[in-house]
């Protein structure tokens, strides 16, 4: 039961479309995280970000075809998540400590 809860969308802040995430990121400088349910690396990132995860724009690639396409474009055709876009540059499966540093810079 715990595993199902950890791998489900409710532990993640509300997902938005890739287009909306890119628009918001351009306005506020915050990272965009592309994720999907069941991804243990996405869960690790989400948990280690703690409350600061609310500062990130989350895109569920299983619900957003444009998000899925953006991830494939950044990862040689693969849907590797989490893929994080910071200042227009993709970072695949970044270290959570690095992500916290990026969030402190965009605050």
C-alpha positions as CSV (number, residue, x, y, z in Angstrom):
1,X,0.0,0.0,0.0
2,X,2.8,2.4,0.9
3,X,4.5,1.7,-2.4
4,X,1.3,2.4,-4.3
5,X,1.0,5.8,-2.5
6,X,4.6,6.8,-3.2
7,X,4.3,5.9,-6.9
8,X,1.1,7.7,-7.4
9,X,0.4,11.2,-8.7
10,X,-1.0,12.6,-5.4
11,X,2.4,12.9,-3.8
12,X,3.4,15.3,-6.6
13,X,2.3,18.8,-6.9
14,X,-0.5,19.3,-9.5
15,X,0.9,18.7,-13.0
16,X,0.4,21.2,-15.8
17,X,0.9,21.1,-19.5
18,X,4.4,21.4,-21.0
19,X,3.3,24.6,-22.7
20,X,2.0,26.1,-19.5
21,X,5.1,25.0,-17.6
22,X,7.4,26.6,-20.2
23,X,5.3,29.8,-20.1
24,X,5.5,30.0,-16.3
25,X,9.2,29.1,-16.2
26,X,10.0,31.9,-18.6
27,X,8.1,34.3,-16.3
28,X,9.5,33.2,-12.9
29,X,12.7,31.4,-13.7
30,X,11.7,28.2,-11.9
31,X,12.7,24.8,-13.2
32,X,10.3,22.5,-15.1
33,X,10.4,18.8,-14.1
34,X,9.0,16.2,-16.5
35,X,8.0,13.0,-14.6
36,X,5.7,10.0,-14.9
37,X,3.9,7.8,-12.3
38,X,5.9,4.7,-11.2
39,X,9.3,6.3,-11.8
40,X,11.4,5.7,-8.7
41,X,13.9,8.4,-9.6
42,X,11.0,10.9,-9.9
43,X,9.8,9.9,-6.4
44,X,13.3,10.2,-5.0
45,X,13.6,13.7,-6.4
46,X,10.1,14.7,-5.2
47,X,10.7,13.4,-1.7
48,X,14.2,15.0,-1.4
49,X,12.9,18.3,-2.5
50,X,10.4,18.3,0.3
51,X,8.2,21.4,0.5
52,X,10.3,23.2,-2.1
53,X,8.8,20.8,-4.7
54,X,5.9,23.2,-4.8
55,X,8.3,25.8,-6.4
56,X,8.8,23.6,-9.5
57,X,6.5,23.3,-12.5
58,X,5.7,19.5,-12.8
59,X,4.6,17.9,-16.1
60,X,3.3,14.4,-16.2
61,X,4.5,13.0,-19.6
62,X,1.9,10.3,-19.6
63,X,-0.8,13.0,-19.6
64,X,0.8,15.5,-21.9
65,X,2.0,14.5,-25.4
66,X,4.0,17.8,-25.7
67,X,5.8,17.0,-22.5
68,X,6.6,13.5,-23.7
69,X,7.9,14.9,-27.0
70,X,10.1,17.5,-25.1
71,X,11.6,14.7,-23.0
72,X,12.3,12.6,-26.1
73,X,13.9,15.6,-27.8
74,X,16.2,16.1,-24.8
75,X,17.1,12.4,-24.4
76,X,18.0,11.1,-27.9
77,X,14.4,9.8,-28.4
78,X,14.1,8.2,-25.0
79,X,11.4,9.1,-22.4
80,X,13.9,9.2,-19.5
81,X,12.6,10.9,-16.4
82,X,13.0,12.9,-14.4
83,X,14.2,15.4,-17.0
84,X,14.6,18.9,-15.6
85,X,14.7,22.1,-17.7
86,X,16.6,24.9,-16.1
87,X,17.1,28.2,-18.0
88,X,16.3,26.3,-21.3
89,X,18.8,23.5,-20.7
90,X,17.8,19.9,-20.0
91,X,19.3,17.8,-17.2
92,X,18.4,14.2,-17.0
93,X,17.9,12.6,-13.5
94,X,19.7,15.4,-11.7
95,X,21.0,15.1,-8.1
96,X,18.3,16.4,-5.7
97,X,20.9,18.6,-4.0
98,X,21.7,20.2,-7.3
99,X,17.9,20.8,-7.8
100,X,17.6,22.5,-4.3
101,X,20.5,24.7,-5.3
102,X,18.7,25.7,-8.6
103,X,15.6,26.5,-6.6
104,X,17.5,28.7,-4.2
105,X,18.8,30.7,-7.2
106,X,15.4,31.1,-8.7
107,X,13.8,32.2,-5.5
